[in-house]
Amino acid sequence: MEEIRFEITERSDTEALEEKLKIEREHGIEVERDFQIALLDLEEEREAQNESRDEYMK
């Protein structure tokens, strides 16, 4: 591991690596946001179905 770190530093690829990590973090944040939105949509759909079922059962 130390050897790899040394090679990266030696080749001055740290800036490129940091940029890639930044992009991946941003992508992860987008994925998490989309996941949370999907969960909210599913919760709303479940509530709508429950209300519809309750109305039908009356």
N, CA, C and O atoms as a CHARMM CRD file, in Angstrom:
* protein
*
  232
    1    1 MET  N      0.82700  -1.18600   0.00000 PROA 1      0.00000
    2    1 MET  CA     0.00000   0.00000   0.00000 PROA 1      0.00000
    3    1 MET  C      0.87300   1.25200   0.00000 PROA 1      0.00000
    4    1 MET  O      0.61800   2.19500  -0.74900 PROA 1      0.00000
    5    2 GLU  N      1.88500   1.25600   0.82800 PROA 2      0.00000
    6    2 GLU  CA     2.79100   2.40200   0.89800 PROA 2      0.00000
    7    2 GLU  C      3.49000   2.61400  -0.44000 PROA 2      0.00000
    8    2 GLU  O      3.71900   3.74900  -0.85700 PROA 2      0.00000
    9    3 GLU  N      3.82200   1.52400  -1.10100 PROA 3      0.00000
   10    3 GLU  CA     4.49200   1.62200  -2.40400 PROA 3      0.00000
   11    3 GLU  C      3.57100   2.28200  -3.42700 PROA 3      0.00000
   12    3 GLU  O      4.00300   3.12900  -4.20900 PROA 3      0.00000
   13    4 ILE  N      2.32300   1.89300  -3.41600 PROA 4      0.00000
   14    4 ILE  CA     1.35400   2.47800  -4.34800 PROA 4      0.00000
   15    4 ILE  C      1.19700   3.96900  -4.06500 PROA 4      0.00000
   16    4 ILE  O      1.19400   4.78900  -4.98200 PROA 4      0.00000
   17    5 ARG  N      1.07000   4.30400  -2.79600 PROA 5      0.00000
   18    5 ARG  CA     0.93900   5.70700  -2.41300 PROA 5      0.00000
   19    5 ARG  C      2.14800   6.51400  -2.88500 PROA 5      0.00000
   20    5 ARG  O      2.00400   7.63100  -3.38300 PROA 5      0.00000
   21    6 PHE  N      3.33200   5.94100  -2.72600 PROA 6      0.00000
   22    6 PHE  CA     4.55900   6.60500  -3.15500 PROA 6      0.00000
   23    6 PHE  C      4.55700   6.82000  -4.66500 PROA 6      0.00000
   24    6 PHE  O      4.92500   7.89000  -5.14800 PROA 6      0.00000
   25    7 GLU  N      4.14100   5.79700  -5.40300 PROA 7      0.00000
   26    7 GLU  CA     4.11400   5.91300  -6.86400 PROA 7      0.00000
   27    7 GLU  C      3.14600   7.00600  -7.30900 PROA 7      0.00000
   28    7 GLU  O      3.45400   7.78800  -8.20800 PROA 7      0.00000
   29    8 ILE  N      1.99600   7.05400  -6.68500 PROA 8      0.00000
   30    8 ILE  CA     1.01800   8.08600  -7.04700 PROA 8      0.00000
   31    8 ILE  C      1.57700   9.46700  -6.76100 PROA 8      0.00000
   32    8 ILE  O      1.48300  10.37000  -7.59200 PROA 8      0.00000
   33    9 THR  N      2.15400   9.62400  -5.59500 PROA 9      0.00000
   34    9 THR  CA     2.74100  10.91400  -5.22700 PROA 9      0.00000
   35    9 THR  C      3.87900  11.27200  -6.15800 PROA 9      0.00000
   36    9 THR  O      4.00400  12.41600  -6.59700 PROA 9      0.00000
   37   10 GLU  N      4.69700  10.29800  -6.45000 PROA 10     0.00000
   38   10 GLU  CA     5.85200  10.53700  -7.30500 PROA 10     0.00000
   39   10 GLU  C      5.42900  10.98600  -8.69800 PROA 10     0.00000
   40   10 GLU  O      6.08200  11.83600  -9.30300 PROA 10     0.00000
   41   11 ARG  N      4.36800  10.43400  -9.19400 PROA 11     0.00000
   42   11 ARG  CA     3.91000  10.77800 -10.54400 PROA 11     0.00000
   43   11 ARG  C      3.04100  12.02600 -10.55600 PROA 11     0.00000
   44   11 ARG  O      2.57900  12.45200 -11.61400 PROA 11     0.00000
   45   12 SER  N      2.82200  12.60200  -9.41100 PROA 12     0.00000
   46   12 SER  CA     1.99000  13.81200  -9.28300 PROA 12     0.00000
   47   12 SER  C      0.56400  13.57800  -9.77100 PROA 12     0.00000
   48   12 SER  O     -0.06500  14.46200 -10.35300 PROA 12     0.00000
   49   13 ASP  N      0.07700  12.38400  -9.52400 PROA 13     0.00000
   50   13 ASP  CA    -1.30000  12.06300  -9.89500 PROA 13     0.00000
   51   13 ASP  C     -2.27100  12.37300  -8.76700 PROA 13     0.00000
   52   13 ASP  O     -3.46200  12.08000  -8.88000 PROA 13     0.00000
   53   14 THR  N     -1.79100  12.94900  -7.70300 PROA 14     0.00000
   54   14 THR  CA    -2.67500  13.20300  -6.56500 PROA 14     0.00000
   55   14 THR  C     -3.79600  14.16400  -6.92200 PROA 14     0.00000
   56   14 THR  O     -4.92500  13.98800  -6.46300 PROA 14     0.00000
   57   15 GLU  N     -3.51000  15.16800  -7.72300 PROA 15     0.00000
   58   15 GLU  CA    -4.56400  16.10700  -8.11800 PROA 15     0.00000
   59   15 GLU  C     -5.63300  15.40700  -8.93600 PROA 15     0.00000
   60   15 GLU  O     -6.82700  15.62700  -8.73300 PROA 15     0.00000
   61   16 ALA  N     -5.20000  14.56500  -9.86000 PROA 16     0.00000
   62   16 ALA  CA    -6.16300  13.82700 -10.67900 PROA 16     0.00000
   63   16 ALA  C     -6.97100  12.87400  -9.80700 PROA 16     0.00000
   64   16 ALA  O     -8.17900  12.72600  -9.99600 PROA 16     0.00000
   65   17 LEU  N     -6.31300  12.23600  -8.86400 PROA 17     0.00000
   66   17 LEU  CA    -7.00900  11.32100  -7.96700 PROA 17     0.00000
   67   17 LEU  C     -8.01300  12.07500  -7.10100 PROA 17     0.00000
   68   17 LEU  O     -9.13600  11.60800  -6.91100 PROA 17     0.00000
   69   18 GLU  N     -7.63000  13.21400  -6.58500 PROA 18     0.00000
   70   18 GLU  CA    -8.54200  14.02800  -5.77700 PROA 18     0.00000
   71   18 GLU  C     -9.75300  14.46400  -6.59300 PROA 18     0.00000
   72   18 GLU  O    -10.87400  14.47700  -6.08400 PROA 18     0.00000
   73   19 GLU  N     -9.53300  14.81900  -7.84900 PROA 19     0.00000
   74   19 GLU  CA   -10.64200  15.22500  -8.71700 PROA 19     0.00000
   75   19 GLU  C    -11.59000  14.04800  -8.95100 PROA 19     0.00000
   76   19 GLU  O    -12.80900  14.21500  -8.92200 PROA 19     0.00000
   77   20 LYS  N    -11.03100  12.85900  -9.18100 PROA 20     0.00000
   78   20 LYS  CA   -11.86800  11.67300  -9.37100 PROA 20     0.00000
   79   20 LYS  C    -12.66300  11.36800  -8.10700 PROA 20     0.00000
   80   20 LYS  O    -13.84400  11.02900  -8.18100 PROA 20     0.00000
   81   21 LEU  N    -12.02000  11.48600  -6.95100 PROA 21     0.00000
   82   21 LEU  CA   -12.71600  11.24200  -5.69000 PROA 21     0.00000
   83   21 LEU  C    -13.83900  12.25200  -5.47900 PROA 21     0.00000
   84   21 LEU  O    -14.91500  11.89600  -4.99900 PROA 21     0.00000
   85   22 LYS  N    -13.59500  13.49800  -5.83500 PROA 22     0.00000
   86   22 LYS  CA   -14.61800  14.53800  -5.70700 PROA 22     0.00000
   87   22 LYS  C    -15.82500  14.20100  -6.58000 PROA 22     0.00000
   88   22 LYS  O    -16.97100  14.31500  -6.14500 PROA 22     0.00000
   89   23 ILE  N    -15.55400  13.78900  -7.80800 PROA 23     0.00000
   90   23 ILE  CA   -16.62900  13.42400  -8.73400 PROA 23     0.00000
   91   23 ILE  C    -17.42100  12.24100  -8.18500 PROA 23     0.00000
   92   23 ILE  O    -18.65000  12.23700  -8.24000 PROA 23     0.00000
   93   24 GLU  N    -16.72300  11.23900  -7.65700 PROA 24     0.00000
   94   24 GLU  CA   -17.39800  10.06700  -7.10400 PROA 24     0.00000
   95   24 GLU  C    -18.24000  10.43700  -5.88400 PROA 24     0.00000
   96   24 GLU  O    -19.34100   9.91400  -5.71700 PROA 24     0.00000
   97   25 ARG  N    -17.74300  11.32300  -5.03900 PROA 25     0.00000
   98   25 ARG  CA   -18.52300  11.77300  -3.88200 PROA 25     0.00000
   99   25 ARG  C    -19.79200  12.47800  -4.34500 PROA 25     0.00000
  100   25 ARG  O    -20.87400  12.22700  -3.81600 PROA 25     0.00000
  101   26 GLU  N    -19.65800  13.36000  -5.33500 PROA 26     0.00000
  102   26 GLU  CA   -20.82800  14.07500  -5.85700 PROA 26     0.00000
  103   26 GLU  C    -21.83600  13.09900  -6.44600 PROA 26     0.00000
  104   26 GLU  O    -23.04300  13.24800  -6.25500 PROA 26     0.00000
  105   27 HSD  N    -21.33600  12.10400  -7.16100 PROA 27     0.00000
  106   27 HSD  CA   -22.21300  11.08800  -7.74100 PROA 27     0.00000
  107   27 HSD  C    -22.93400  10.32500  -6.62800 PROA 27     0.00000
  108   27 HSD  O    -24.13200  10.05500  -6.72300 PROA 27     0.00000
  109   28 GLY  N    -22.19600   9.98400  -5.58200 PROA 28     0.00000
  110   28 GLY  CA   -22.80000   9.28400  -4.44900 PROA 28     0.00000
  111   28 GLY  C    -23.90500  10.10100  -3.80400 PROA 28     0.00000
  112   28 GLY  O    -24.93500   9.55500  -3.40900 PROA 28     0.00000
  113   29 ILE  N    -23.69600  11.40200  -3.69600 PROA 29     0.00000
  114   29 ILE  CA   -24.71500  12.28400  -3.12300 PROA 29     0.00000
  115   29 ILE  C    -25.95200  12.30200  -4.01400 PROA 29     0.00000
  116   29 ILE  O    -27.07600  12.27700  -3.51300 PROA 29     0.00000
  117   30 GLU  N    -25.75700  12.34600  -5.32400 PROA 30     0.00000
  118   30 GLU  CA   -26.88500  12.33200  -6.25900 PROA 30     0.00000
  119   30 GLU  C    -27.66200  11.02600  -6.14600 PROA 30     0.00000
  120   30 GLU  O    -28.89300  11.02700  -6.13100 PROA 30     0.00000
  121   31 VAL  N    -26.94300   9.92000  -6.06600 PROA 31     0.00000
  122   31 VAL  CA   -27.59600   8.61400  -5.95500 PROA 31     0.00000
  123   31 VAL  C    -28.39700   8.53900  -4.66100 PROA 31     0.00000
  124   31 VAL  O    -29.53300   8.06400  -4.66000 PROA 31     0.00000
  125   32 GLU  N    -27.81500   9.00300  -3.56600 PROA 32     0.00000
  126   32 GLU  CA   -28.51400   8.99600  -2.27700 PROA 32     0.00000
  127   32 GLU  C    -29.77900   9.85300  -2.34400 PROA 32     0.00000
  128   32 GLU  O    -30.82200   9.45700  -1.82500 PROA 32     0.00000
  129   33 ARG  N    -29.69300  11.02100  -2.97800 PROA 33     0.00000
  130   33 ARG  CA   -30.86000  11.89500  -3.11100 PROA 33     0.00000
  131   33 ARG  C    -31.95700  11.20700  -3.93200 PROA 33     0.00000
  132   33 ARG  O    -33.12900  11.22900  -3.55400 PROA 33     0.00000
  133   34 ASP  N    -31.57000  10.60100  -5.04800 PROA 34     0.00000
  134   34 ASP  CA   -32.54800   9.90800  -5.88400 PROA 34     0.00000
  135   34 ASP  C    -33.19300   8.74400  -5.13000 PROA 34     0.00000
  136   34 ASP  O    -34.38900   8.49000  -5.27500 PROA 34     0.00000
  137   35 PHE  N    -32.40000   8.04400  -4.33200 PROA 35     0.00000
  138   35 PHE  CA   -32.91200   6.93700  -3.53400 PROA 35     0.00000
  139   35 PHE  C    -33.94700   7.43400  -2.52500 PROA 35     0.00000
  140   35 PHE  O    -35.00400   6.82400  -2.36600 PROA 35     0.00000
  141   36 GLN  N    -33.64500   8.53500  -1.84800 PROA 36     0.00000
  142   36 GLN  CA   -34.57100   9.09400  -0.86600 PROA 36     0.00000
  143   36 GLN  C    -35.87100   9.55400  -1.53100 PROA 36     0.00000
  144   36 GLN  O    -36.95500   9.37400  -0.97600 PROA 36     0.00000
  145   37 ILE  N    -35.75800  10.14000  -2.70900 PROA 37     0.00000
  146   37 ILE  CA   -36.95100  10.56600  -3.45400 PROA 37     0.00000
  147   37 ILE  C    -37.80400   9.35600  -3.82100 PROA 37     0.00000
  148   37 ILE  O    -39.02900   9.40000  -3.70600 PROA 37     0.00000
  149   38 ALA  N    -37.16000   8.27700  -4.26100 PROA 38     0.00000
  150   38 ALA  CA   -37.89100   7.06100  -4.61700 PROA 38     0.00000
  151   38 ALA  C    -38.60400   6.48500  -3.39500 PROA 38     0.00000
  152   38 ALA  O    -39.74300   6.03000  -3.49700 PROA 38     0.00000
  153   39 LEU  N    -37.94300   6.50600  -2.24900 PROA 39     0.00000
  154   39 LEU  CA   -38.58500   6.01500  -1.02500 PROA 39     0.00000
  155   39 LEU  C    -39.80700   6.85600  -0.66500 PROA 39     0.00000
  156   39 LEU  O    -40.84200   6.31700  -0.27400 PROA 39     0.00000
  157   40 LEU  N    -39.68600   8.16400  -0.79500 PROA 40     0.00000
  158   40 LEU  CA   -40.82800   9.03700  -0.51300 PROA 40     0.00000
  159   40 LEU  C    -41.97800   8.76300  -1.47800 PROA 40     0.00000
  160   40 LEU  O    -43.14000   8.73300  -1.07200 PROA 40     0.00000
  161   41 ASP  N    -41.65500   8.56300  -2.74800 PROA 41     0.00000
  162   41 ASP  CA   -42.68800   8.25000  -3.74100 PROA 41     0.00000
  163   41 ASP  C    -43.40300   6.94900  -3.38800 PROA 41     0.00000
  164   41 ASP  O    -44.62600   6.86000  -3.49600 PROA 41     0.00000
  165   42 LEU  N    -42.64000   5.94100  -2.96600 PROA 42     0.00000
  166   42 LEU  CA   -43.24500   4.66300  -2.58500 PROA 42     0.00000
  167   42 LEU  C    -44.14300   4.81800  -1.36000 PROA 42     0.00000
  168   42 LEU  O    -45.21900   4.22400  -1.29500 PROA 42     0.00000
  169   43 GLU  N    -43.70600   5.60600  -0.40300 PROA 43     0.00000
  170   43 GLU  CA   -44.50900   5.85000   0.79600 PROA 43     0.00000
  171   43 GLU  C    -45.81900   6.54800   0.42400 PROA 43     0.00000
  172   43 GLU  O    -46.87900   6.18600   0.93400 PROA 43     0.00000
  173   44 GLU  N    -45.75200   7.53200  -0.45100 PROA 44     0.00000
  174   44 GLU  CA   -46.96400   8.22500  -0.89500 PROA 44     0.00000
  175   44 GLU  C    -47.89900   7.27300  -1.62400 PROA 44     0.00000
  176   44 GLU  O    -49.11400   7.32200  -1.43200 PROA 44     0.00000
  177   45 GLU  N    -47.33800   6.40900  -2.45800 PROA 45     0.00000
  178   45 GLU  CA   -48.15600   5.43900  -3.18900 PROA 45     0.00000
  179   45 GLU  C    -48.83000   4.46700  -2.22400 PROA 45     0.00000
  180   45 GLU  O    -50.00100   4.12800  -2.39800 PROA 45     0.00000
  181   46 ARG  N    -48.09900   4.02200  -1.21700 PROA 46     0.00000
  182   46 ARG  CA   -48.67400   3.10300  -0.23300 PROA 46     0.00000
  183   46 ARG  C    -49.82500   3.78100   0.51600 PROA 46     0.00000
  184   46 ARG  O    -50.87200   3.17100   0.73400 PROA 46     0.00000
  185   47 GLU  N    -49.63100   5.02900   0.90200 PROA 47     0.00000
  186   47 GLU  CA   -50.69200   5.75900   1.59500 PROA 47     0.00000
  187   47 GLU  C    -51.91600   5.91600   0.70100 PROA 47     0.00000
  188   47 GLU  O    -53.04500   5.76300   1.16800 PROA 47     0.00000
  189   48 ALA  N    -51.71000   6.21600  -0.56500 PROA 48     0.00000
  190   48 ALA  CA   -52.82400   6.36300  -1.50500 PROA 48     0.00000
  191   48 ALA  C    -53.56600   5.03900  -1.66400 PROA 48     0.00000
  192   48 ALA  O    -54.79600   5.02200  -1.70800 PROA 48     0.00000
  193   49 GLN  N    -52.83600   3.94100  -1.74900 PROA 49     0.00000
  194   49 GLN  CA   -53.48000   2.63300  -1.87400 PROA 49     0.00000
  195   49 GLN  C    -54.25900   2.28400  -0.61000 PROA 49     0.00000
  196   49 GLN  O    -55.35900   1.73800  -0.68600 PROA 49     0.00000
  197   50 ASN  N    -53.69400   2.59600   0.54000 PROA 50     0.00000
  198   50 ASN  CA   -54.39600   2.33200   1.80100 PROA 50     0.00000
  199   50 ASN  C    -55.68400   3.14500   1.88300 PROA 50     0.00000
  200   50 ASN  O    -56.71800   2.62300   2.29900 PROA 50     0.00000
  201   51 GLU  N    -55.63400   4.40600   1.49400 PROA 51     0.00000
  202   51 GLU  CA   -56.83400   5.24300   1.49500 PROA 51     0.00000
  203   51 GLU  C    -57.87400   4.69400   0.52600 PROA 51     0.00000
  204   51 GLU  O    -59.06500   4.65200   0.83700 PROA 51     0.00000
  205   52 SER  N    -57.41900   4.27600  -0.63900 PROA 52     0.00000
  206   52 SER  CA   -58.32800   3.71900  -1.63800 PROA 52     0.00000
  207   52 SER  C    -58.98000   2.44200  -1.10700 PROA 52     0.00000
  208   52 SER  O    -60.18200   2.23500  -1.27700 PROA 52     0.00000
  209   53 ARG  N    -58.19100   1.59900  -0.47100 PROA 53     0.00000
  210   53 ARG  CA   -58.72000   0.36100   0.09800 PROA 53     0.00000
  211   53 ARG  C    -59.73100   0.66700   1.19700 PROA 53     0.00000
  212   53 ARG  O    -60.78700   0.03800   1.27100 PROA 53     0.00000
  213   54 ASP  N    -59.40500   1.63100   2.04600 PROA 54     0.00000
  214   54 ASP  CA   -60.31800   2.00000   3.13400 PROA 54     0.00000
  215   54 ASP  C    -61.64500   2.51300   2.58500 PROA 54     0.00000
  216   54 ASP  O    -62.70400   2.17900   3.11500 PROA 54     0.00000
  217   55 GLU  N    -61.59600   3.32300   1.52400 PROA 55     0.00000
  218   55 GLU  CA   -62.82000   3.82900   0.89800 PROA 55     0.00000
  219   55 GLU  C    -63.62500   2.67900   0.29700 PROA 55     0.00000
  220   55 GLU  O    -64.85200   2.66600   0.38600 PROA 55     0.00000
  221   56 TYR  N    -62.95100   1.73800  -0.29900 PROA 56     0.00000
  222   56 TYR  CA   -63.61600   0.60300  -0.92700 PROA 56     0.00000
  223   56 TYR  C    -64.30400  -0.27200   0.12400 PROA 56     0.00000
  224   56 TYR  O    -65.38400  -0.81100  -0.11900 PROA 56     0.00000
  225   57 MET  N    -63.67500  -0.40700   1.28600 PROA 57     0.00000
  226   57 MET  CA   -64.20200  -1.27900   2.33400 PROA 57     0.00000
  227   57 MET  C    -65.40900  -0.66900   3.05600 PROA 57     0.00000
  228   57 MET  O    -66.10700  -1.38300   3.77600 PROA 57     0.00000
  229   58 LYS  N    -65.67100   0.62900   2.88300 PROA 58     0.00000
  230   58 LYS  CA   -66.81300   1.27000   3.56400 PROA 58     0.00000
  231   58 LYS  C    -68.13100   0.80800   3.03100 PROA 58     0.00000
  232   58 LYS  O    -69.17800   1.25400   3.50000 PROA 58     0.00000
